[in-house]
Amino acid sequence: MSEPTGAARRRGPFQVGDQVQLTDPKGRHYTFTLEAGKSFHTHKGAFPHDELIGAPEGTVVRTTGNVAYLALRPLLPDYVLSMPRGAAVVYPKDAGQILAMADIFPGARVVEAGVGSGSLSTFLLRAIGDQGMLHSYERRADFAKIAQENVERYFGSPHPAWRLTVGDLQDNLSDTEVDRVILDMLAPWECVEAVSKALVPGGIVCAYVATTTQLARTVETLREHGTFNEPTAWETMLRTWHVEGLAVRPDHRMIGHTGFLVTARRLADGVEPPRRRRRPAPGAYGSDYTGPGSASGTATARPAEEPDV
């Protein structure tokens, strides 16, 4: 049985072509690719790549200035934060939530809209494996090129489960029987109709948006469409802690808001979604509301809410 794509690059001694992450005494990271005969240079001296080729991970090397660096392969979260960028990357804390809450499983058939720099594509490909399918849509050719280079650099070769199309998802989506759809784009609500047709019953759509106005319109459009269950929306914040002896406290910096996530599941054809048993907040759909369901929105009327019992 052959190894999954990229697995051989994640274990064993360092080889030519491997990415190496050096950590200096102050915890700063430096990433480079091993090449025979080359040297790594810093303001604290240099050392030859050949010292690492054939050495195990966790090796400590010293520069000509006698400064010690710990050598490890970069983890995927490290890799995506240091990769060349065309567009902003999906942060690891959000990618992890997408993999978990959108239930990305080995062999899954996934459609992704908005490739950016390839961060989320790399996470998705590693989760679905060689037997899955990821069809990514990116409207900008320059972003698609950067993403393709980043993904192939991480896996060491083209991934057999990945297909990349330059163009808008709503105009080009031809996939059917899709298990999951991930929308990382400016206006995900424009894709709801196409996504509904592509997803299998029980399939999940997950949207990643930056602002509250995008969040509101995405949720309301999913509600109004009538083929999804009640959407769930949330954000994740990440705070590290300083732990040294009795000095145990939260770090002064944290990764706060990066984006909102919304998930909803496709209902079976012909099924009417159960009416919500939650009253809207007073004024939530007042005269100044212009989203889906309003006179100027995409639907003609809002369904009545069931009263609390």
C-alpha positions in Angstrom: 0.0 0.0 0.0 1.5 3.3 -1.1 1.9 6.2 1.3 -0.5 9.1 1.1 0.7 12.1 -0.9 3.2 14.1 1.1 3.5 11.6 4.0 7.1 10.7 3.2 8.0 14.4 3.6 6.7 14.5 7.2 8.9 11.9 8.8 12.4 10.4 8.8 15.8 12.2 8.4 16.0 15.5 6.6 16.4 15.1 2.8 17.3 17.5 0.0 14.1 19.4 -0.9 12.7 19.3 2.6 11.5 22.5 4.3 13.3 23.2 7.6 12.2 25.5 10.3 14.9 26.9 12.6 14.1 28.3 16.0 16.6 30.7 17.6 17.2 31.2 21.3 14.6 33.9 21.3 11.9 31.7 19.7 12.0 33.3 16.3 11.5 31.1 13.3 13.4 30.9 10.0 12.2 28.6 7.2 14.2 27.5 4.2 14.5 24.5 1.8 17.4 22.1 2.0 19.8 22.2 -0.9 23.1 20.3 -1.1 26.2 22.5 -1.0 24.2 25.6 0.1 24.6 27.5 3.4 22.1 29.2 5.7 23.2 32.8 6.6 22.0 34.9 9.5 23.4 38.0 11.3 24.6 35.5 13.9 26.8 33.5 11.4 26.1 30.7 9.0 26.1 26.9 8.7 26.0 24.5 5.7 22.8 22.7 4.7 24.8 19.5 4.5 25.0 19.4 8.3 21.2 18.8 8.3 20.9 16.5 5.3 20.5 13.0 6.7 20.1 14.2 10.3 17.0 13.5 12.3 14.4 16.1 13.2 15.1 17.8 16.5 18.8 18.3 15.6 20.5 21.4 17.0 23.0 23.2 14.7 25.4 25.9 15.5 26.4 28.8 13.3 29.9 30.1 12.9 28.9 32.7 15.5 28.3 29.8 18.0 24.5 30.4 18.1 22.3 27.3 18.5 19.3 26.7 16.3 16.8 23.9 16.7 15.9 22.3 13.4 12.4 20.8 12.8 10.1 20.4 9.8 7.5 23.2 9.9 4.0 22.1 11.0 1.2 22.9 8.6 0.1 25.9 10.7 3.7 27.2 10.5 3.8 26.6 6.8 0.6 28.5 5.9 1.6 31.5 7.9 4.9 31.8 6.2 3.9 30.9 2.6 4.0 33.4 -0.2 0.7 35.3 -0.3 -1.5 36.6 -3.0 -4.5 37.0 -0.7 -4.9 36.8 3.0 -4.6 33.3 4.3 -7.2 31.4 6.4 -5.7 31.3 9.9 -5.0 27.9 11.4 -7.5 28.5 14.2 -10.3 29.0 11.6 -9.0 26.2 9.4 -9.2 23.8 12.4 -12.7 24.9 13.1 -13.7 24.4 9.5 -12.2 20.9 9.4 -14.0 20.0 12.7 -17.4 21.8 12.4 -17.8 21.1 8.7 -17.0 17.5 9.4 -14.3 17.1 6.7 -13.6 13.3 6.5 -11.2 11.1 4.5 -12.6 10.5 1.1 -15.0 13.4 1.2 -16.1 15.2 -2.0 -15.5 18.9 -1.2 -16.0 22.1 -3.3 -14.2 25.2 -2.2 -14.8 28.8 -3.5 -12.1 31.4 -3.0 -8.7 29.7 -2.9 -6.7 32.8 -2.0 -3.1 31.7 -1.3 -3.9 28.0 -0.8 -3.9 27.8 3.0 -7.4 26.2 3.4 -6.9 24.1 0.3 -3.8 22.5 1.9 -5.7 21.8 5.2 -8.6 20.3 3.2 -6.5 18.1 1.0 -4.6 16.7 4.0 -8.0 15.9 5.6 -9.7 14.2 2.7 -6.7 12.2 1.5 -5.8 10.8 -1.9 -9.2 9.1 -2.2 -11.2 12.3 -1.7 -12.0 15.1 -4.1 -11.4 18.8 -3.7 -12.6 21.1 -6.5 -11.4 24.6 -5.8 -12.7 27.7 -7.7 -10.8 31.0 -7.7 -11.9 34.0 -9.9 -8.3 35.5 -10.0 -5.7 33.7 -12.1 -2.8 35.3 -10.2 -4.2 34.0 -6.9 -4.8 30.6 -8.4 -1.2 30.4 -9.6 0.2 31.3 -6.1 -2.1 28.8 -4.4 -1.1 26.0 -6.8 2.6 26.7 -6.1 2.1 26.7 -2.3 0.0 23.5 -2.3 2.5 21.6 -4.5 5.4 22.9 -2.4 3.9 21.5 0.8 3.0 18.1 -0.6 6.1 17.9 -2.8 4.1 17.2 -6.0 0.6 17.9 -7.5 -2.1 16.4 -5.2 -4.2 13.7 -7.0 -7.4 14.7 -5.2 -7.2 18.4 -6.2 -8.7 20.2 -9.2 -8.4 24.0 -9.6 -10.7 26.0 -11.8 -10.3 29.7 -12.5 -13.7 31.3 -12.5 -16.7 32.1 -10.4 -18.3 29.1 -8.6 -21.9 30.2 -9.3 -21.1 30.3 -13.1 -18.9 27.2 -13.4 -20.1 24.7 -10.7 -20.9 21.4 -12.4 -20.1 19.1 -9.5 -22.9 16.9 -8.2 -23.3 14.6 -5.2 -21.0 16.9 -3.2 -20.5 16.2 0.6 -19.2 19.6 1.7 -19.0 23.1 0.3 -16.6 25.8 1.8 -17.2 29.4 0.7 -14.4 31.8 1.5 -15.5 34.7 -0.6 -16.9 38.3 -0.5 -20.5 37.4 -1.2 -21.3 33.7 -0.4 -25.0 34.4 -0.5 -24.8 34.6 -4.3 -23.8 30.9 -4.4 -26.6 29.5 -2.2 -28.7 28.3 -5.1 -25.8 26.6 -6.9 -24.6 25.1 -3.7 -28.0 23.7 -2.8 -28.2 21.9 -6.1 -24.7 20.4 -5.7 -25.0 19.1 -2.1 -26.2 15.7 -1.1 -29.0 15.6 1.5 -27.3 16.0 4.9 -24.3 17.8 3.2 -22.8 20.9 4.9 -22.2 24.3 3.5 -19.6 26.4 5.5 -19.1 30.1 4.8 -16.1 32.1 6.1 -16.8 35.9 6.1 -15.1 38.9 7.7 -17.8 41.4 8.6 -21.1 41.4 10.5 -23.0 42.6 7.5 -21.7 39.6 5.4 -22.5 37.3 8.3 -26.1 38.6 8.6 -26.8 38.4 4.8 -25.4 34.9 4.5 -27.4 33.5 7.4 -30.6 35.2 6.3 -30.2 33.9 2.7 -29.7 30.4 3.9 -32.8 30.7 6.0 -34.9 32.1 3.2 -33.7 29.5 0.6 -35.7 26.8 2.3 -33.4 23.8 1.6 -31.2 24.2 4.7 -31.7 23.7 8.4 -31.2 26.6 10.8 -27.7 28.0 10.3 -25.1 28.2 13.1 -22.8 31.2 13.3 -19.7 31.7 15.5 -16.2 33.1 15.8 -13.1 31.7 17.5 -10.5 33.7 19.4 -7.1 32.2 20.4 -5.1 33.3 23.5 -1.8 31.8 24.5 -0.5 31.7 28.1 2.9 32.5 29.6 3.9 29.7 32.0 7.1 30.0 33.9 7.4 28.9 37.6 4.8 30.8 39.5 4.3 33.3 36.7 1.3 31.9 35.0 -0.8 34.4 33.1 -2.3 35.1 29.7 0.0 36.5 27.1 -0.4 40.2 26.3 -1.2 39.4 22.7 -3.8 37.2 21.2 -5.3 36.3 17.8 -8.7 37.9 18.1 -11.2 38.4 15.3 -10.2 37.0 12.0 -13.6 36.0 10.6 -17.0 34.5 11.2 -18.0 31.0 10.3 -21.5 29.8 9.3 -22.6 26.2 8.8 -25.9 24.8 7.6 -27.0 21.3 6.4 -28.8 20.4 3.2 -32.3 19.0 3.7 -33.8 16.3 1.7 -35.6 17.4 -1.5 -39.1 18.4 -1.0 -38.8 18.8 2.8 -39.9 22.1 4.4 -37.5 23.2 7.2 -39.1 23.3 10.6 -40.1 26.7 11.7 -37.9 28.2 14.3 -39.2 28.2 17.9 -37.3 31.4 18.8 -38.8 34.9 18.6 -36.7 37.5 16.9 -35.4 40.3 19.0 -37.6 43.4 19.0 -36.8 45.5 16.0 -34.7 42.8 14.3 -36.8 43.1 11.2 -37.9 46.7 11.5 -38.6 49.2 8.8 -34.8 49.7 8.2 -34.1 46.0 7.5 -33.2 45.5 3.9 -31.9 42.0 3.9 -33.5 38.8 2.5 -37.2 38.6 3.3 -37.7 42.4 3.2 -39.6 44.2 0.4 -36.2 45.2 -1.2 -34.6 41.8 -0.4 -34.4 38.5 -2.3 -37.6 37.0 -0.9 -41.2 38.1 -0.8 -42.1 37.4 2.8 -40.6 36.0 6.0 -42.0 32.8 7.4 -43.8 33.2 10.7 -42.1 32.3 13.9 -43.5 29.6 16.1 -44.4 30.9 19.6 -42.4 29.6 22.5 -44.2 27.0 24.5 
